[in-house]
Structures are given as C-alpha cells and as structure tokens.
C-alpha cells in the first residue's frame, strides 16, 4: 500500500509524494507522474546520453530531476567523466530528493542541481554537448501547462542554440508526437527515436526522441539502435 509522505503546491496543481517498500511515486492532481517501480526509460535515457556524447568529457544538462533515476543512470555510464547540471522547476521535488528519493548511487555525486527553468539555465551557457529533457509527460505536458514552451519552436530553438555545434538534444516522452518531430526538423534538427520496452510487453512503454544538431551518421544509428 502506498503511504502519503508529503504534498506541495506547483503552480495551479498539487504534487504528492508517496512511498511503498522504499520506492517512491509522485502524483500531480491525483495523476501518477513518476513511479520508482518502473524506470526502464529513465535508465535508458541516462545511458544513451552518456554514450551519444561526441566528446570524452562532455557538459550535460538534464531538465527535470524527478526521482533521480535518469541522473543516476547518466552518472553511472559517464564513469566519473563530464560535468552534469540538473535544472528542476519544483522546489518540492528538489527537497524530496534531498530527504527521501535520492538513489543510493548518487549519495556522493557532485552533480549541480539548480532550481529553475531548464530553458533559462540552458541559455546562460556555456554550450552543452548533450541536453536531456526528462520533464513532465514529454511534449504533451501533464503537471504544468507552461512546460509546453519547452517543446514549441521557440523553446527548441533556445535549446539548439545552447548546444555545441554537434550537440544532442534528448527528449523523454510518454507518447508518440509526430507534430513535435516536425517542429524539431523545421529548425534544423536531425531526428531519431528509441522505443523503450518493458519486459514481457510487445509494445513500447515510452519513447526517447534523439535530436542532433548535425546529421546522424549511419554507424551512430546502428550502434545505439536508433530509428529514423
């Protein structure tokens, strides 16, 4: 049984933190937003970000802290290399991460966690080799309508300018969103996708959109299992 731990206002919504058997779940206005029982796509997102970086000591910006699984996977696969910054809009999520939800593997990791909008943090520079958006429900926001700005043409343009010339933008999504892909391509991104499956299921559970500031090489697509 899930036990309620804490609540916090988030704009016009309410976030609730629950715990069961050492795992945590966050709901927004009663809707499940993230659940520590299944985090395959977050694990895959962090792993792929570390492997797609096109330089050995990359600067990586993560938009969205959540329960910390994306960050934990990223740190693990970077193996101590690189510089990682996390931008999280909710003070409560940062507080819960410090008190409750931080995965044990992150206990001593020096990632910089900043309270703020990922677009503002990205625009400050310096250029990032990889930017990950693990925000809300992906391009179709659930927790805050304002998150839609991240996935519009203006937001994507800001993120593209914040990337290194050969940088990568990765976007976690709970849904297929062809309109989002069209917007990304309209401002010059090359687009690929990685379906994420759960054990025992034939259909994808979530998607990771991978957008490159330069055209993908075929060997990159093949090596990482990306689909155009």
C-alpha angles and dihedrals in degrees: 000000000000113000120209112239107172146339132215138179116247111185105298092341137076124232119207127194120209132184133203125170093340094311124110137214131191122206129189116209088340095309118117109247102172135357129195091213090077123026103145093128093049090050090049092046093055093044093049093048091055092048097043095054107115097213130054098239103038131185107227130187120199117199108206129025101204112159092336100252096122091049092046092052092046093051092047094052094043088059094210096316126119137021119277126198124181122201114199123179097200119075088197093058090052091048092048090049090055095046107029124356107047108125111238091242089066096053094108102023116123098214111149111240114197130188106228150075113306090223091058093046091048092050092055092068159178099176118270125221091208132016118191123197110202092160129143114313094328123257090348102062123214109171100043129013090212090069088076087079089071092063101041125095094265094049093047089049091054091050093048091053089050092058129090112254090268096032130144130227116199124192127193112213136182090202144039108258115182091174090059090052090050091052092049092050092047091065095046107272121140106225133214133157140212118205112213118213131198119220112274096015125110096197124069114265096202139347136234114206112207116200121186128199087216129038115282118250113233091237089057092053092047095044095052099035094243122165125212 
